[in-house]
Amino acid sequence: MLLSDGTGLSRLVKALAGIALAGALAGCQVRPLYSTPSGTEGKIASVSISEAGDRVEQQVRNDLIFLFTGGAGEPQNATYHLEMDVSVRVVGVLNDVSTDTMRAGRVIVSADYNLTQSDSGETLASGKRTAAAMVDFPAQEFAKLRAIRDAENRAAREVAELIRADVASALSRR
């Protein structure tokens, strides 16, 4: 009688669907995008970074040191080493035809990186990350240079955050 009127059957189906959904969600792992799994903070804080060759590479390096250690500085006995090569391009994208000058542009910062284990030299992660920052070119030369520098700093910070996410991902798998 319970199954013959249809209401018991729909309750049974709903109950089974609820149990199946709960079982499927039990295997899910949800965590914030920029969080680090437990144990990864210690690993990421023991990454040394190669010396910089120019101002923008130094900016990326400084941002990475801060992101890796939370402002504590570089580790004394690093377990991992991050080798970087950073390049910068300034590209004009909006040309004023009457004066033949660029009015707006893009600063593109690219970084090739290689994360290795310090003792064995084994490569754990490598790749290339690129970030672009838009910039307006004012008529005054000093203001133009300052705008380009600000755009370089913004793009360098973004590249550092991308590399940090890659390094954290590689170290969480170890």
Residue, then its C-alpha position, 0 to 999 in steps of 0.5 A: m500500500l505504501l508504494s502503490d499510491g506513489t507518495g511513498l515511492s517519491r519519498l524513497v527516490k528523494a531519500l536515495a538521491g539525497i544519500a547519493l548526493a551526500g556520498a558524492l560530495a563527501g569526496c569533494q575537497v573545497r578550499p580557498l584558491y590562494s590557500t596553502p595546504s597544511g605543511t606547504e607553508g613550511k616548504i614554501a618558506s624554505v625556497s631561496i630565489s636567484e639573484a636579480g639582474d635588473r630592477v624589474e627582476q628585483q621587484v619580482r624577487n622581492d614580491l616572491i620573498f614576501l609572498f613565500t615568507g610573509g615578510a620574514g626574509e629569505p631562509q638561511n638553509a633553503t631546501y628548494h631553489l627558484e631560478m628566474d629570468v625576467s624580461v620586460r617589453v613596453v609596447g605602444v597600442l594607441n598611436d596619435v596619428s597627428t603627432d605620431t606619438m603613442r598615447a597608451g601602451r602595455v608593459i609586459v613582464s615575462a618570467d621563466y622559472n625553474l624550481t629545483q631541490s637544493d640537495s639533489g638538483e631535481t627539477l620540481a616545477s618549471g614554466k613561464r608566466t607573463a603579465a601585462a599592465m596597461v599604461d597611459f603615456p603622458a606628454q611630459e617625459f618624467a611622467k611617462l617614465r614614472a607611469i612605465r615604472d608603475a606599470e612594471n611594478r604592477a605586472a611584476r607583482e602579478v607575475a610573482e603571484l602566479i609563480r607563487a601559486d605554481v610553486a605552492s602547487a608543486l610543493s603540495r604534491r611532494 
